[in-house]
Amino acid sequence: PSVWWIGQMIDFLLRPSQLMRRRIEALKENFGFGHPIVGVHIRRTDKIGWEADLHNLDEYMNEVDEFYEVLEWTKPAKRKLVFLATDNVEVWMKAKEKYSNYTILHDEKASQSAKINRHSSESLEGAVSDIVLLSCTDYLVCTFSSQVLEFLVSFSFRFSQ
């Protein structure tokens, strides 16, 4: 299908440099990135109000709960991992506080750089690493207003897991 071919072209054109690969592998190692893991993308800063509706954290986490409940039937998880990609550090802090039954992995540096200047090289690095890490998760939770979702649907490249 055409989506598959588009994904292959995107994989080739956007393959990360060695430096970016090392950054992502270091993040995975520092986080304790493993499987099973749910990826959650929550964007707050520049889309809410005029391009997208605000969805509260609980709406996203209900989907995470459901994933791990279904997984319990076949292969119970030793650790319930969630990779949270967000441009708002407060969302991460709230998730850590409210959902202590999960290990919440988050790149705080990426969130801070997006908040300060969305068009900086640091912000771009954070966005790329978030997208790659989201693509390495077993289940993805985000909204249909997210261009990250559209990108991930056609982004088939995976780092070694």
C-alpha positions as CSV (number, residue, x, y, z in Angstrom):
1,P,0.0,0.0,0.0
2,S,1.0,3.6,-0.5
3,V,1.3,4.3,3.2
4,W,3.9,1.6,3.5
5,W,6.0,3.2,0.6
6,I,5.6,6.6,2.1
7,G,6.9,5.2,5.4
8,Q,9.9,3.6,3.7
9,M,10.8,6.9,2.0
10,I,10.4,8.8,5.3
11,D,12.6,6.2,7.0
12,F,15.3,6.8,4.4
13,L,15.1,10.5,4.2
14,L,14.9,11.1,8.0
15,R,17.4,8.5,9.2
16,P,19.1,9.9,12.2
17,S,22.8,10.8,12.3
18,Q,25.2,8.8,14.4
19,L,25.1,11.7,17.0
20,M,21.3,11.5,17.2
21,R,21.3,7.7,17.4
22,R,23.7,7.9,20.3
23,R,21.5,10.6,22.0
24,I,18.4,8.3,21.6
25,E,20.2,5.2,22.8
26,A,21.6,7.1,25.8
27,L,18.0,8.3,26.7
28,K,16.7,4.8,26.4
29,E,19.5,3.5,28.7
30,N,19.1,6.3,31.2
31,F,15.3,5.9,31.3
32,G,15.5,2.1,31.6
33,F,13.4,1.9,28.5
34,G,12.0,-1.6,28.1
35,H,8.9,-3.5,27.1
36,P,6.0,-3.5,27.4
37,I,5.8,0.3,27.2
38,V,3.0,2.7,26.3
39,G,3.8,5.9,24.5
40,V,1.7,9.0,25.4
41,H,1.9,12.2,23.4
42,I,0.3,15.3,25.1
43,R,0.8,18.7,23.5
44,R,-0.2,21.7,25.5
45,T,1.6,24.9,24.5
46,D,0.8,26.2,21.0
47,K,-2.2,24.2,19.8
48,I,-4.8,24.3,22.6
49,G,-7.6,26.7,22.0
50,W,-7.3,27.4,18.4
51,E,-6.3,24.2,16.7
52,A,-7.1,21.5,19.2
53,D,-9.3,20.8,22.2
54,L,-7.8,20.3,25.7
55,H,-7.9,16.7,26.8
56,N,-7.0,16.2,30.5
57,L,-4.3,13.7,31.6
58,D,-6.9,11.3,32.9
59,E,-8.3,10.7,29.4
60,Y,-4.9,9.6,28.1
61,M,-4.2,7.5,31.2
62,N,-7.5,5.7,30.9
63,E,-6.2,4.3,27.6
64,V,-2.9,3.3,29.3
65,D,-4.9,1.5,32.1
66,E,-6.9,-0.4,29.5
67,F,-3.7,-1.5,27.6
68,Y,-2.2,-2.9,30.8
69,E,-5.5,-4.5,31.9
70,V,-5.7,-6.4,28.6
71,L,-2.0,-7.4,28.8
72,E,-2.6,-8.9,32.3
73,W,-4.7,-11.6,30.6
74,T,-1.8,-12.9,28.5
75,K,1.5,-11.6,29.8
76,P,1.5,-9.6,33.0
77,A,4.1,-6.8,33.0
78,K,6.8,-6.7,35.7
79,R,7.0,-3.0,35.3
80,K,4.3,-0.8,33.8
81,L,6.3,1.7,31.7
82,V,4.9,4.8,30.1
83,F,6.9,7.1,27.8
84,L,5.4,10.6,28.1
85,A,6.3,13.0,25.3
86,T,5.0,16.4,26.2
87,D,5.9,20.1,25.7
88,N,4.6,20.8,29.2
89,V,6.7,19.8,32.3
90,E,3.7,20.3,34.6
91,V,1.9,17.4,32.8
92,W,4.8,15.1,33.5
93,M,4.9,16.2,37.2
94,K,1.2,15.6,37.6
95,A,1.5,12.2,35.9
96,K,4.3,11.1,38.2
97,E,2.3,12.3,41.2
98,K,-1.1,10.9,40.3
99,Y,-0.1,7.7,38.5
100,S,2.6,6.3,40.8
101,N,1.6,2.8,39.8
102,Y,3.4,3.4,36.5
103,T,7.0,4.2,35.8
104,I,6.7,7.4,33.8
105,L,9.7,8.1,31.5
106,H,10.1,11.6,30.2
107,D,12.7,13.8,28.6
108,E,12.5,17.0,30.7
109,K,15.1,18.7,28.6
110,A,12.9,18.3,25.5
111,S,9.9,19.8,27.3
112,Q,11.9,22.7,28.5
113,S,13.4,23.5,25.1
114,A,10.0,23.4,23.5
115,K,8.6,25.8,26.1
116,I,11.5,28.3,25.7
117,N,11.9,28.3,21.9
118,R,10.0,25.8,19.7
119,H,12.3,26.7,16.7
120,S,15.7,26.1,18.3
121,S,18.0,23.2,17.4
122,E,17.6,21.9,21.0
123,S,13.8,21.9,20.5
124,L,14.1,20.1,17.2
125,E,16.4,17.4,18.8
126,G,13.9,16.9,21.5
127,A,11.0,16.6,19.1
128,V,13.0,14.1,17.0
129,S,14.0,12.0,20.0
130,D,10.4,12.0,21.3
131,I,9.1,10.8,17.9
132,V,11.7,8.1,17.6
133,L,11.0,6.9,21.2
134,L,7.3,7.0,20.6
135,S,7.8,4.8,17.5
136,C,9.6,2.3,19.8
137,T,6.6,1.8,22.1
138,D,4.2,-1.1,22.0
139,Y,1.0,1.1,22.2
140,L,0.5,4.7,21.4
141,V,-2.0,7.2,23.0
142,C,-2.5,10.6,21.4
143,T,-5.1,12.8,19.8
144,F,-6.1,12.9,16.1
145,S,-5.2,16.6,16.0
146,S,-1.6,15.6,16.5
147,Q,0.7,15.8,13.4
148,V,3.0,13.6,15.5
149,L,0.4,10.8,15.2
150,E,0.2,11.4,11.4
151,F,3.9,11.1,11.2
152,L,4.2,8.0,13.4
153,V,1.6,6.2,11.3
154,S,3.9,6.4,8.3
155,F,7.1,6.2,10.3
156,S,8.1,2.6,10.3
157,F,11.8,3.0,11.3
158,R,12.6,1.4,14.6
159,F,15.7,1.5,16.7
160,S,16.9,-1.8,17.9
161,Q,14.8,-2.8,20.9
